[in-house]
Amino acid sequence: MGAPEPLPGEERDRRAAPSPPGGLLDLLSVAAIVLDARGRIVFWSPQADEVFGYTAEEALGHYAVMLVHEEHKELVVKLFAEVMSTGARWSGAFPVRHKDGSTRLVEFRNMRLLDDLGDVYALGIAADQSTLRRVETDLALSERLVSQAPIGIALLDTELRYLLVNPALERINGIAAADHLGKRPHDILPFLDVETIESAMRQVLLTGTPLIDQYTVGRTLADPDHDHAWSVSYYRLDGPSGRVIGVANSVVDVSERHRATTEADRARRRLDLIADASARVGTTLEVEHTAQELVDAAVPDLADVAAVDVLDDVLAFRRTTPTHEPGPELFRALAVAAAYPTHATTALTVGDLAAYSADRLITRCVHTGRPIVIAHAGGNDLQHIAHDADGATAFAEAGVHSYLAVPLIARNEVLGALDLLRARNPLPFDEDDVLLAVELAARAAVAIDNARWHQSVRNTAETLQRSLLPGRPPPLPGLDVASLYQPAQASREIGGDWYDVIPLDGDRTALVVGDVMGNGIDAAATMGRLRTATRAFADLDLAPDQVLRHLDKITCGLEHYIATCIYAVYDPRAHRCHIANAGHLPPVLAAAGRRPRLLGLPTGAPLGVGGVAFHSTTFGLDPGDRFVLYTDGLVETRHHPIDERLDALLHTLGQPRRPLEETCQWLLHSLRHPDDHDDVAILIAQAR
């Protein structure tokens, strides 16, 4: 016999490398027996020991009929003769006698063998029938379980190629089982995160540790237009001999559970957003600040870009009745917020006035008082969303694909609209988003409306108060003065602080600073009445304590109001100043070349208490000396003792001198805190 010819190329290499043995033959314990032409046993495999109970030493050389019962010998001889003479194959189950005396059914496959010398042999392949039936039952049961299982099941080899796919997985993937075979997951599942899936399978193959209930969300060819969710488990399959067969995975469609969980999560986030907005929106009584709080609350959970546009007529209180006219509307952009830097914000500039024609969606929103949602906004839609063509281009460049406008309605009046845009967020606005935006807008609209009314009242009060405060005084004999009034910054309330500079006969000058307790228009009006009365009493050339006594009587007649006041008269000829105090903080004397000090005046009672005497005091005010009057808003805070704050005032005035006007601003900058809730009046006089 010549040497075999080498196999070509890849086929030769594949055959030359033996693959790991399968375990099924070991599980069946298949025995091999060879008989010569006379029926004697000439070959006996180790597995035959287990099937028949005899060892090779006990079996070799003996006739095979010893393995059968006496009543079956004639049949066995006949079957053996047919195989040997005709070459016919015979198979079937036959009872054999085990060495232990028991009778066992054995499955046989018998065939004739011919060697190179022409000698004839009989080969018998045998396996215990009970073992074979059990394996067949297991295989049939496994096949039925896999094929009829309502969950998707697949088996992949160690190279992650599909070996088996059941009908349920066919339906899930939308691809026939035959089209899976030999392919890998990335060939079958292009819409899923295949890298993660294959990485998980390799991990299971390597470690043998199963991965259970892995959550996967995506789309398959069975339903490419909708997201589904699956619970996927991976586990390694090992053969009886320990050989790794591959990795199996089971797939359960949990889309309904996923949608319910997602919806519950969205509902929770909506409640969280509303609760957060309730706490964040309306913390001040400023229209612009409230609008900014609204857009900050809407981004990024609800929109990528949010803006608040309010009708200019509403801000100016020119709009008294709702309008349904189809004409254009003039909007003022109050606030803009974006979840990330984007071109979309270039079309939305805070503070700008913009006229939106009747075909614009925001105009339609305020005219109808109803939300407008464009789930999928195309180029033509962007033309009706943006103010102009440039704005539409900016929206397109930013990738804006969905738009929602919600009216801001308070006390049955449409104030403007909340505009919401999505660009990076791939989901379009839906009905749930509309309900959430309406809820946010409703809460914010009330806060914005309250702020605009408060701002209107405040503007009126501030206008009234500033109109009641003196203008720049005329040149005064021997005296230079500077003054400053600053409304409260945090509360944006107008108080009753005032100051006055009154020229008197004999080149004298009256200097007045007062503070009416309370705020608003009433406090400003009371301040105006007291200032007018002070000027009238000053013209009567009364002493400071007498002026305060008359003011006290007037204040007692003004219902519940109380005021503090300092009234001083400076005589430039004598360089003397006569002063009386009605419950006010002490003024500061900053003598030239000396450290500033508080004047030790009789405090007196505030105006409006009634029945309390006031006292006049005299001090010198030489050329270069400064006399500083102020209201409590300059020094009082909620967190510091008044003595500490007065020391801070003296320290500030003790620094190198600045011009009078600059000194007023310096005091305000150094001592005033942005969160202070009181207004401030400062009056500084310097003797010449």
C-alpha positions as CSV (number, residue, x, y, z in Angstrom):
1,M,0.0,0.0,0.0
2,G,1.6,3.3,-1.1
3,A,1.8,6.4,1.0
4,P,-1.4,8.6,0.9
5,E,-1.3,11.7,-1.3
6,P,-1.1,14.9,0.8
7,L,-4.3,16.9,1.0
8,P,-4.1,20.3,-0.6
9,G,-3.9,23.6,1.3
10,E,-6.5,24.5,3.9
11,E,-8.3,21.1,3.8
12,R,-5.0,19.4,4.6
13,D,-4.4,21.7,7.5
14,R,-7.9,21.3,8.9
15,R,-7.8,17.5,8.8
16,A,-4.3,17.3,10.2
17,A,-5.4,19.0,13.4
18,P,-7.6,16.7,15.4
19,S,-10.7,18.3,16.9
20,P,-11.7,17.5,20.5
21,P,-13.7,14.3,20.8
22,G,-17.5,14.4,21.2
23,G,-19.0,13.1,24.4
24,L,-22.1,11.3,23.0
25,L,-20.3,8.0,22.2
26,D,-18.9,8.0,25.8
27,L,-22.3,8.6,27.1
28,L,-23.8,5.7,25.1
29,S,-20.8,3.4,26.0
30,V,-20.9,2.0,22.4
31,A,-19.1,-1.4,22.3
32,A,-17.3,-2.9,19.3
33,I,-17.0,-6.7,18.8
34,V,-15.3,-8.5,15.8
35,L,-16.0,-12.1,14.9
36,D,-14.1,-14.3,12.5
37,A,-15.7,-16.5,9.9
38,R,-16.4,-19.2,12.5
39,G,-18.1,-16.9,14.9
40,R,-15.3,-16.6,17.4
41,I,-14.6,-13.3,19.1
42,V,-11.3,-11.9,17.9
43,F,-11.6,-8.2,18.9
44,W,-13.3,-6.9,22.1
45,S,-13.4,-3.1,22.9
46,P,-13.2,-1.8,26.5
47,Q,-16.8,-0.6,26.3
48,A,-17.9,-4.2,25.7
49,D,-16.9,-5.0,29.2
50,E,-19.6,-2.6,30.5
51,V,-22.3,-3.8,28.1
52,F,-21.8,-7.6,28.5
53,G,-20.0,-7.8,31.8
54,Y,-17.0,-9.9,30.4
55,T,-13.5,-8.7,30.2
56,A,-11.4,-9.1,27.0
57,E,-9.5,-12.0,28.5
58,E,-12.8,-13.8,29.2
59,A,-14.3,-13.1,25.8
60,L,-11.5,-13.3,23.2
61,G,-11.3,-16.7,21.5
62,H,-14.8,-17.8,22.6
63,Y,-17.8,-18.2,20.3
64,A,-20.2,-15.2,20.4
65,V,-23.2,-17.5,21.0
66,M,-22.1,-17.7,24.6
67,L,-23.6,-14.2,25.0
68,V,-27.1,-15.3,24.1
69,H,-29.7,-17.5,25.8
70,E,-30.1,-21.1,24.5
71,E,-33.4,-20.5,22.9
72,H,-31.9,-17.7,20.8
73,K,-28.8,-19.5,19.5
74,E,-30.4,-20.8,16.3
75,L,-31.6,-17.4,15.3
76,V,-28.2,-15.8,16.1
77,V,-26.5,-18.4,13.9
78,K,-28.9,-17.7,11.1
79,L,-28.4,-14.0,11.2
80,F,-24.6,-14.4,11.4
81,A,-24.6,-16.6,8.3
82,E,-26.7,-14.1,6.3
83,V,-24.3,-11.2,7.2
84,M,-21.2,-13.3,6.4
85,S,-22.5,-14.8,3.2
86,T,-24.5,-11.9,1.6
87,G,-22.9,-8.9,3.2
88,A,-26.4,-7.7,4.3
89,R,-26.5,-5.5,7.3
90,W,-28.7,-6.3,10.3
91,S,-29.7,-4.0,13.1
92,G,-32.1,-4.3,16.0
93,A,-32.5,-4.9,19.6
94,F,-31.6,-8.4,20.9
95,P,-31.7,-9.9,24.4
96,V,-28.2,-10.9,25.6
97,R,-27.1,-12.8,28.7
98,H,-25.0,-10.6,31.0
99,K,-22.2,-12.1,33.0
100,D,-24.1,-11.4,36.2
101,G,-26.9,-13.7,34.9
102,S,-29.3,-11.0,34.0
103,T,-30.9,-10.5,30.6
104,R,-30.4,-7.1,28.9
105,L,-31.7,-5.7,25.6
106,V,-28.8,-4.5,23.5
107,E,-29.1,-2.4,20.3
108,F,-26.9,-4.0,17.5
109,R,-25.6,-2.8,14.2
110,N,-23.9,-5.7,12.4
111,M,-22.0,-5.6,9.1
112,R,-19.4,-7.7,7.2
113,L,-15.7,-6.7,7.1
114,L,-13.2,-7.7,4.5
115,D,-9.4,-7.3,5.1
116,D,-6.7,-7.0,2.4
117,L,-6.1,-10.8,2.5
118,G,-9.6,-11.6,1.6
119,D,-10.6,-12.8,5.0
120,V,-14.2,-12.1,6.1
121,Y,-15.1,-10.8,9.6
122,A,-18.3,-9.6,11.2
123,L,-18.4,-6.3,13.1
124,G,-21.0,-5.7,15.8
125,I,-21.6,-2.3,17.2
126,A,-23.6,-2.6,20.4
127,A,-25.1,-0.3,23.1
128,D,-27.3,-0.9,26.0
129,Q,-30.9,-0.3,24.9
130,S,-32.0,1.4,28.1
131,T,-29.1,3.9,27.9
132,L,-29.9,4.5,24.2
133,R,-33.6,5.0,24.9
134,R,-32.8,7.4,27.7
135,V,-30.5,9.5,25.5
136,E,-33.1,9.5,22.7
137,T,-35.8,10.6,25.1
138,D,-33.5,13.4,26.4
139,L,-32.7,14.5,22.9
140,A,-36.4,14.5,21.8
141,L,-37.4,16.3,25.0
142,S,-34.6,18.9,24.5
143,E,-35.7,19.4,20.9
144,R,-39.3,19.9,21.9
145,L,-38.4,22.2,24.7
146,V,-36.3,24.3,22.5
147,S,-38.7,24.4,19.5
148,Q,-41.8,24.9,21.5
149,A,-40.4,27.3,24.1
150,P,-42.2,30.7,24.1
151,I,-38.8,32.4,24.7
152,G,-36.1,32.8,22.2
153,I,-33.2,30.3,22.4
154,A,-30.0,30.1,20.4
155,L,-26.9,28.0,20.6
156,L,-23.6,29.5,19.2
157,D,-20.3,27.7,18.9
158,T,-17.0,28.9,20.4
159,E,-16.5,31.2,17.5
160,L,-19.9,32.8,18.2
161,R,-21.5,31.3,15.1
162,Y,-25.1,30.3,15.3
163,L,-25.7,26.5,15.5
164,L,-29.3,26.5,16.5
165,V,-32.1,29.0,16.6
166,N,-35.6,28.2,17.8
167,P,-38.9,29.5,16.2
168,A,-39.4,32.0,19.0
169,L,-36.1,33.7,18.3
170,E,-36.9,33.6,14.6
171,R,-39.9,35.8,15.3
172,I,-38.0,38.1,17.6
173,N,-35.2,38.7,15.2
174,G,-37.4,38.6,12.1
175,I,-35.0,36.3,10.3
176,A,-35.4,32.6,9.5
177,A,-33.5,30.1,11.5
178,A,-31.6,28.8,8.5
179,D,-30.4,32.3,7.7
180,H,-28.9,32.5,11.2
181,L,-26.8,29.4,10.9
182,G,-23.0,30.0,10.5
183,K,-23.4,33.8,11.0
184,R,-22.5,35.9,14.0
185,P,-24.7,38.2,16.0
186,H,-23.3,41.3,14.3
187,D,-24.5,39.9,11.0
188,I,-28.0,39.4,12.4
189,L,-28.6,42.2,14.8
190,P,-27.4,45.5,13.2
191,F,-29.7,47.7,15.3
192,L,-28.5,46.5,18.7
193,D,-25.4,47.1,20.7
194,V,-23.7,44.0,19.2
195,E,-20.3,44.7,20.6
196,T,-21.6,44.5,24.1
197,I,-23.6,41.3,23.3
198,E,-20.6,39.5,21.8
199,S,-18.3,40.7,24.6
200,A,-20.7,39.2,27.1
201,M,-20.7,35.9,25.2
202,R,-16.9,35.7,25.1
203,Q,-16.8,36.4,28.9
204,V,-19.2,33.5,29.5
205,L,-17.2,31.2,27.3
206,L,-14.0,32.2,29.1
207,T,-15.2,32.0,32.7
208,G,-18.1,29.7,32.6
209,T,-20.0,32.1,34.8
210,P,-23.6,32.7,33.5
211,L,-24.9,36.2,32.9
212,I,-28.5,36.4,33.9
213,D,-31.2,38.9,33.0
214,Q,-29.1,41.3,31.0
215,Y,-31.3,44.2,29.8
216,T,-31.1,45.1,26.2
217,V,-33.2,47.8,24.4
218,G,-33.2,48.3,20.6
219,R,-34.8,47.3,17.4
220,T,-34.8,44.2,15.1
221,L,-35.8,43.5,11.6
222,A,-39.1,42.1,13.0
223,D,-40.1,45.6,14.1
224,P,-37.6,48.1,12.8
225,D,-39.8,51.2,13.6
226,H,-40.2,50.6,17.4
227,D,-38.0,50.0,20.3
228,H,-38.3,46.7,22.2
229,A,-36.7,45.5,25.4
230,W,-35.4,42.0,26.1
231,S,-34.2,40.2,29.1
232,V,-31.2,38.1,27.8
233,S,-29.3,35.4,29.7
234,Y,-26.0,33.8,28.6
235,Y,-24.6,30.4,29.8
236,R,-21.9,28.1,28.6
237,L,-22.6,24.6,27.4
238,D,-20.1,21.9,28.3
239,G,-20.2,18.3,27.0
240,P,-19.9,15.2,29.2
241,S,-16.2,15.1,28.7
242,G,-15.8,18.7,29.8
243,R,-15.4,20.0,26.2
244,V,-16.9,23.5,25.7
245,I,-19.6,23.1,23.1
246,G,-20.5,26.8,22.9
247,V,-22.7,29.5,24.5
248,A,-26.4,29.4,24.7
249,N,-28.6,32.4,25.2
250,S,-32.3,32.9,26.1
251,V,-34.2,36.0,25.1
252,V,-37.5,37.1,26.7
253,D,-39.4,40.0,25.3
254,V,-40.1,42.4,28.2
255,S,-41.2,45.4,26.1
256,E,-44.5,45.8,28.0
257,R,-42.7,45.7,31.4
258,H,-40.1,48.1,29.9
259,R,-42.8,50.5,28.7
260,A,-44.5,50.4,32.1
261,T,-41.3,51.0,33.9
262,T,-40.3,53.7,31.5
263,E,-43.7,55.4,31.9
264,A,-43.5,55.1,35.7
265,D,-40.0,56.6,35.5
266,R,-41.2,59.4,33.3
267,A,-44.1,60.1,35.6
268,R,-41.7,60.2,38.6
269,R,-39.4,62.6,36.7
270,R,-42.4,64.8,35.8
271,L,-43.4,65.0,39.4
272,D,-39.8,65.7,40.4
273,L,-39.6,68.4,37.7
274,I,-42.8,70.1,38.9
275,A,-41.7,69.9,42.5
276,D,-38.3,71.4,41.6
277,A,-39.9,74.1,39.5
278,S,-42.3,74.9,42.3
279,A,-39.3,75.5,44.6
280,R,-37.2,77.3,42.1
281,V,-39.6,79.5,40.1
282,G,-40.9,82.7,41.7
283,T,-38.2,83.1,44.4
284,T,-38.1,86.8,43.7
285,L,-40.5,89.5,42.5
286,E,-38.5,90.3,39.4
287,V,-40.1,89.4,36.0
288,E,-36.8,88.7,34.2
289,H,-35.4,86.6,37.1
290,T,-38.7,84.6,37.3
291,A,-38.6,83.9,33.6
292,Q,-35.0,82.7,33.8
293,E,-35.9,80.4,36.7
294,L,-38.6,78.9,34.5
295,V,-36.3,78.1,31.5
296,D,-33.6,76.8,33.8
297,A,-36.2,74.4,35.3
298,A,-37.3,73.2,31.8
299,V,-33.7,72.5,30.6
300,P,-32.5,69.8,30.1
301,D,-35.2,67.4,31.4
302,L,-38.0,68.7,29.2
303,A,-36.2,70.5,26.3
304,D,-32.7,71.2,24.9
305,V,-33.5,74.9,24.5
306,A,-36.2,76.9,26.4
307,A,-37.2,80.6,26.0
308,V,-39.8,82.8,27.6
309,D,-41.3,85.5,25.4
310,V,-43.8,88.0,26.9
311,L,-46.1,90.3,25.1
312,D,-44.7,93.8,25.3
313,D,-48.1,95.3,25.8
314,V,-48.6,93.1,28.8
315,L,-45.3,94.2,30.4
316,A,-46.3,97.8,29.8
317,F,-49.9,97.2,31.1
318,R,-51.3,98.4,27.8
319,R,-53.2,95.2,27.1
320,T,-56.5,95.2,29.0
321,T,-58.5,92.5,27.2
322,P,-57.6,89.3,25.4
323,T,-57.2,89.6,21.6
324,H,-58.0,87.1,18.9
325,E,-57.1,89.4,16.1
326,P,-54.9,87.9,13.4
327,G,-52.4,90.7,13.4
328,P,-48.7,90.5,14.4
329,E,-47.6,90.7,18.1
330,L,-44.6,92.4,19.7
331,F,-42.7,90.1,22.0
332,R,-39.9,90.8,24.4
333,A,-37.5,87.9,25.0
334,L,-37.1,87.7,28.8
335,A,-35.0,84.5,29.3
336,V,-33.2,81.8,27.3
337,A,-31.5,78.6,28.5
338,A,-29.8,75.7,26.7
339,A,-28.6,72.3,27.8
340,Y,-25.4,72.8,25.8
341,P,-23.8,75.3,23.5
342,T,-25.9,75.5,20.4
343,H,-26.6,77.7,17.3
344,A,-30.2,77.8,18.3
345,T,-29.6,80.4,21.0
346,T,-28.3,82.8,18.4
347,A,-31.8,83.3,17.2
348,L,-33.0,84.1,20.8
349,T,-31.5,87.2,22.4
350,V,-32.6,88.2,25.8
351,G,-34.0,91.7,26.0
352,D,-34.7,92.0,22.3
353,L,-38.1,93.1,21.0
354,A,-39.3,91.1,18.0
355,A,-42.5,91.4,16.0
356,Y,-43.9,88.0,15.1
357,S,-46.4,87.9,12.2
358,A,-49.8,86.2,12.4
359,D,-48.4,83.0,10.7
360,R,-45.8,82.4,13.4
361,L,-46.6,79.6,15.8
362,I,-45.9,81.7,18.9
363,T,-48.4,84.3,17.7
364,R,-51.0,81.6,17.1
365,C,-50.3,80.3,20.6
366,V,-51.0,83.6,22.4
367,H,-54.0,84.3,20.2
368,T,-55.6,80.9,20.9
369,G,-54.4,80.5,24.4
370,R,-53.6,76.8,23.6
371,P,-50.4,74.8,23.3
372,I,-49.0,74.2,19.9
373,V,-46.8,71.1,19.3
374,I,-44.8,70.2,16.2
375,A,-43.6,66.7,16.8
376,H,-41.5,66.5,13.7
377,A,-40.4,70.0,12.6
378,G,-39.1,70.3,9.0
379,G,-37.6,73.2,7.2
380,N,-41.0,74.8,6.5
381,D,-42.0,74.5,10.1
382,L,-38.8,76.2,11.2
383,Q,-39.8,79.2,9.1
384,H,-42.9,79.5,11.2
385,I,-41.1,78.9,14.5
386,A,-38.3,81.4,14.2
387,H,-38.6,85.2,14.1
388,D,-36.9,85.5,10.7
389,A,-35.1,83.5,8.0
390,D,-31.7,83.8,9.8
391,G,-33.3,82.3,13.0
392,A,-34.7,79.4,10.9
393,T,-31.3,78.8,9.5
394,A,-29.8,78.8,13.0
395,F,-32.4,76.3,14.2
396,A,-31.7,74.0,11.2
397,E,-28.0,74.1,11.8
398,A,-28.6,73.3,15.5
399,G,-30.6,70.2,14.5
400,V,-34.0,71.4,15.9
401,H,-36.5,68.7,15.1
402,S,-39.4,69.2,17.5
403,Y,-41.1,72.3,18.9
404,L,-43.6,73.1,21.7
405,A,-45.1,76.4,22.6
406,V,-47.2,76.8,25.7
407,P,-49.1,80.0,26.6
408,L,-48.4,81.7,29.9
409,I,-51.8,82.4,31.3
410,A,-52.5,84.2,34.7
411,R,-55.8,85.5,35.9
412,N,-57.4,84.7,32.5
413,E,-54.8,86.9,30.7
414,V,-52.3,85.5,28.2
415,L,-48.9,87.0,29.1
416,G,-46.8,85.3,26.5
417,A,-45.4,81.9,25.7
418,L,-42.9,79.3,26.9
419,D,-41.0,78.0,23.8
420,L,-39.4,74.6,24.0
421,L,-37.0,73.1,21.3
422,R,-35.4,69.7,21.0
423,A,-32.3,69.0,18.9
424,R,-29.9,66.6,20.6
425,N,-32.8,64.8,22.4
426,P,-34.0,62.4,19.7
427,L,-37.5,62.0,21.1
428,P,-40.3,64.3,19.7
429,F,-42.5,66.2,22.0
430,D,-45.6,64.1,22.9
431,E,-48.8,64.6,24.8
432,D,-47.2,63.9,28.1
433,D,-44.6,66.6,27.4
434,V,-47.5,69.0,26.6
435,L,-49.2,68.3,29.9
436,L,-46.0,68.8,31.8
437,A,-45.1,72.0,30.0
438,V,-48.7,73.3,30.6
439,E,-48.3,72.6,34.3
440,L,-45.0,74.4,34.5
441,A,-46.2,77.3,32.5
442,A,-49.3,77.7,34.6
443,R,-47.3,77.8,37.8
444,A,-44.7,80.1,36.4
445,A,-47.3,82.5,34.8
446,V,-48.7,83.3,38.2
447,A,-45.2,84.1,39.5
448,I,-44.4,86.2,36.4
449,D,-47.7,88.0,36.7
450,N,-47.1,88.7,40.4
451,A,-43.7,90.0,39.6
452,R,-44.9,92.3,36.8
453,W,-47.6,93.8,39.1
454,H,-45.1,94.2,41.9
455,Q,-42.6,95.7,39.6
456,S,-45.2,98.1,38.3
457,V,-46.2,99.2,41.8
458,R,-42.5,99.4,42.7
459,N,-41.7,101.5,39.7
460,T,-44.6,103.8,40.6
461,A,-43.4,104.1,44.2
462,E,-39.8,104.6,43.1
463,T,-40.9,107.3,40.6
464,L,-43.0,108.9,43.4
465,Q,-40.1,108.8,45.9
466,R,-37.5,110.1,43.5
467,S,-39.8,112.9,42.5
468,L,-40.1,113.8,46.2
469,L,-36.4,113.7,46.8
470,P,-34.5,117.0,46.2
471,G,-32.5,117.6,43.1
472,R,-29.0,119.0,43.1
473,P,-28.9,121.8,45.6
474,P,-27.8,125.3,44.6
475,P,-24.3,126.5,45.7
476,L,-24.3,126.8,49.5
477,P,-22.3,129.3,51.5
478,G,-19.4,127.6,53.1
479,L,-20.6,124.1,52.4
480,D,-20.2,121.4,49.8
481,V,-22.8,118.5,49.8
482,A,-23.2,115.2,48.1
483,S,-26.1,112.7,48.4
484,L,-27.2,109.3,47.2
485,Y,-30.4,107.2,47.3
486,Q,-30.4,103.5,46.6
487,P,-33.6,101.3,46.7
488,A,-33.5,97.9,48.3
489,Q,-31.7,95.4,46.0
490,A,-33.0,92.0,47.3
491,S,-36.6,92.8,47.9
492,R,-36.8,95.5,45.2
493,E,-39.1,97.4,47.6
494,I,-39.2,101.2,47.9
495,G,-38.9,102.4,51.4
496,G,-39.4,105.7,53.1
497,D,-35.8,106.9,53.3
498,W,-35.2,110.6,52.4
499,Y,-32.7,113.4,52.7
500,D,-32.9,117.1,52.1
501,V,-30.7,120.1,51.8
502,I,-32.5,123.4,52.6
503,P,-30.9,126.9,52.2
504,L,-31.9,129.2,55.1
505,D,-31.5,132.9,55.9
506,G,-28.1,134.1,57.1
507,D,-26.2,131.8,54.7
508,R,-27.2,128.8,56.9
509,T,-28.1,125.4,55.5
510,A,-30.4,122.8,57.0
511,L,-29.4,119.1,56.5
512,V,-32.0,116.5,57.0
513,V,-32.0,112.6,56.8
514,G,-35.1,110.5,57.8
515,D,-36.5,107.1,57.5
516,V,-40.3,106.2,57.5
517,M,-40.8,102.6,58.7
518,G,-42.3,100.4,56.1
519,N,-42.2,100.3,52.3
520,G,-44.2,100.8,49.2
521,I,-46.2,103.7,47.9
522,D,-47.7,104.5,51.4
523,A,-44.2,104.8,52.9
524,A,-43.0,107.0,50.0
525,A,-46.1,109.2,50.3
526,T,-45.6,109.6,54.0
527,M,-42.0,110.5,53.4
528,G,-43.1,113.2,51.0
529,R,-45.5,114.7,53.5
530,L,-42.8,114.8,56.2
531,R,-40.3,116.3,53.8
532,T,-42.7,119.0,52.8
533,A,-43.5,119.7,56.4
534,T,-39.8,119.9,57.3
535,R,-39.2,122.5,54.6
536,A,-42.2,124.5,55.9
537,F,-40.9,124.4,59.5
538,A,-37.4,125.2,58.4
539,D,-38.6,128.4,56.8
540,L,-40.0,129.5,60.2
541,D,-36.4,129.6,61.5
542,L,-37.2,127.2,64.3
543,A,-34.5,125.4,66.4
544,P,-33.8,121.8,65.4
545,D,-35.6,120.4,68.5
546,Q,-38.7,122.5,67.7
547,V,-38.8,121.3,64.1
548,L,-38.7,117.7,65.3
549,R,-41.5,118.4,67.9
550,H,-43.8,119.7,65.1
551,L,-42.9,116.8,62.9
552,D,-43.7,114.4,65.7
553,K,-47.2,115.9,66.0
554,I,-47.8,115.5,62.2
555,T,-46.5,111.9,62.3
556,C,-48.9,111.1,65.1
557,G,-51.7,112.0,62.9
558,L,-50.6,109.6,60.1
559,E,-52.2,106.5,61.5
560,H,-49.6,103.8,62.3
561,Y,-46.5,105.4,60.7
562,I,-43.3,106.0,62.7
563,A,-40.2,107.7,61.4
564,T,-36.7,108.5,62.5
565,C,-35.1,111.8,61.6
566,I,-32.0,114.0,62.2
567,Y,-32.3,117.7,61.6
568,A,-29.2,119.9,61.6
569,V,-28.5,123.5,60.8
570,Y,-25.0,124.7,59.8
571,D,-23.8,128.3,60.3
572,P,-20.8,128.9,58.1
573,R,-20.0,132.2,59.8
574,A,-19.6,130.6,63.2
575,H,-18.5,127.1,61.9
576,R,-21.1,125.7,64.2
577,C,-23.8,123.1,63.6
578,H,-27.0,122.8,65.7
579,I,-28.6,119.3,65.6
580,A,-31.4,117.3,67.1
581,N,-32.1,113.6,66.8
582,A,-35.4,111.7,66.7
583,G,-34.5,108.0,67.2
584,H,-32.0,108.0,64.3
585,L,-28.6,106.4,64.1
586,P,-25.8,108.8,65.2
587,P,-24.1,110.8,62.4
588,V,-20.3,110.7,61.8
589,L,-18.0,113.7,62.2
590,A,-14.8,113.2,60.1
591,A,-12.7,116.2,61.2
592,A,-9.8,117.1,59.0
593,G,-6.6,115.2,60.0
594,R,-8.5,113.2,62.7
595,R,-10.1,109.8,62.9
596,P,-13.9,109.8,62.2
597,R,-16.1,109.5,65.3
598,L,-19.8,109.1,66.0
599,L,-21.4,112.1,67.5
600,G,-22.8,111.5,71.0
601,L,-26.2,113.0,70.6
602,P,-29.3,112.5,72.7
603,T,-31.1,109.8,70.8
604,G,-34.7,110.9,71.3
605,A,-37.8,109.0,70.4
606,P,-38.9,108.4,66.8
607,L,-41.4,110.7,65.2
608,G,-44.9,109.5,65.8
609,V,-44.4,108.2,69.4
610,G,-45.7,111.5,70.8
611,G,-45.2,113.2,74.1
612,V,-41.4,112.9,74.1
613,A,-39.1,115.9,74.3
614,F,-36.3,116.5,71.8
615,H,-33.0,118.3,72.5
616,S,-30.7,120.4,70.4
617,T,-26.9,120.0,70.5
618,T,-24.1,122.1,69.0
619,F,-20.8,121.0,67.7
620,G,-18.1,122.6,65.6
621,L,-17.7,122.0,61.9
622,D,-14.4,123.6,60.8
623,P,-13.2,124.0,57.2
624,G,-12.3,120.5,55.8
625,D,-14.5,118.7,58.3
626,R,-17.0,116.3,57.0
627,F,-20.5,115.6,58.4
628,V,-22.0,112.2,57.4
629,L,-25.7,111.5,57.7
630,Y,-27.2,108.1,56.6
631,T,-30.1,105.8,57.1
632,D,-30.0,102.3,58.8
633,G,-30.0,100.5,55.5
634,L,-26.3,101.4,55.0
635,V,-25.1,99.6,58.2
636,E,-27.8,97.3,59.5
637,T,-27.7,93.6,58.5
638,R,-29.4,90.5,59.8
639,H,-26.2,88.7,60.8
640,H,-24.0,91.4,62.5
641,P,-24.4,93.5,65.7
642,I,-25.0,97.2,65.0
643,D,-21.9,98.2,67.0
644,E,-19.8,96.1,64.6
645,R,-21.4,97.7,61.6
646,L,-20.9,101.2,62.9
647,D,-17.2,100.4,63.5
648,A,-17.0,99.3,59.9
649,L,-18.5,102.6,58.8
650,L,-15.9,104.6,60.8
651,H,-13.2,102.4,59.4
652,T,-14.3,103.0,55.8
653,L,-14.5,106.8,56.4
654,G,-11.1,106.7,58.0
655,Q,-9.4,105.6,54.7
656,P,-7.8,108.1,52.4
657,R,-10.3,110.7,51.4
658,R,-12.2,110.7,48.1
659,P,-14.3,113.3,46.5
660,L,-17.7,113.7,48.2
661,E,-19.7,112.0,45.3
662,E,-17.2,109.2,45.1
663,T,-17.3,108.8,48.9
664,C,-21.1,108.2,48.8
665,Q,-20.6,105.4,46.2
666,W,-17.6,104.0,48.1
667,L,-19.7,103.7,51.3
668,L,-22.4,102.0,49.4
669,H,-20.0,99.6,47.8
670,S,-18.1,98.8,51.0
671,L,-21.0,98.4,53.4
672,R,-24.0,97.4,51.4
673,H,-24.7,93.7,50.8
674,P,-26.7,92.7,47.6
675,D,-29.1,90.7,49.8
676,D,-30.0,93.6,52.0
677,H,-33.7,94.3,52.2
678,D,-33.7,98.0,53.0
679,D,-33.1,101.2,51.0
680,V,-30.3,103.6,51.7
681,A,-30.0,107.4,51.9
682,I,-26.6,109.1,52.4
683,L,-25.9,112.8,52.8
684,I,-22.3,114.1,53.2
685,A,-21.5,117.8,53.9
686,Q,-18.0,119.3,54.0
687,A,-17.3,122.8,55.4
688,R,-15.3,125.1,53.2
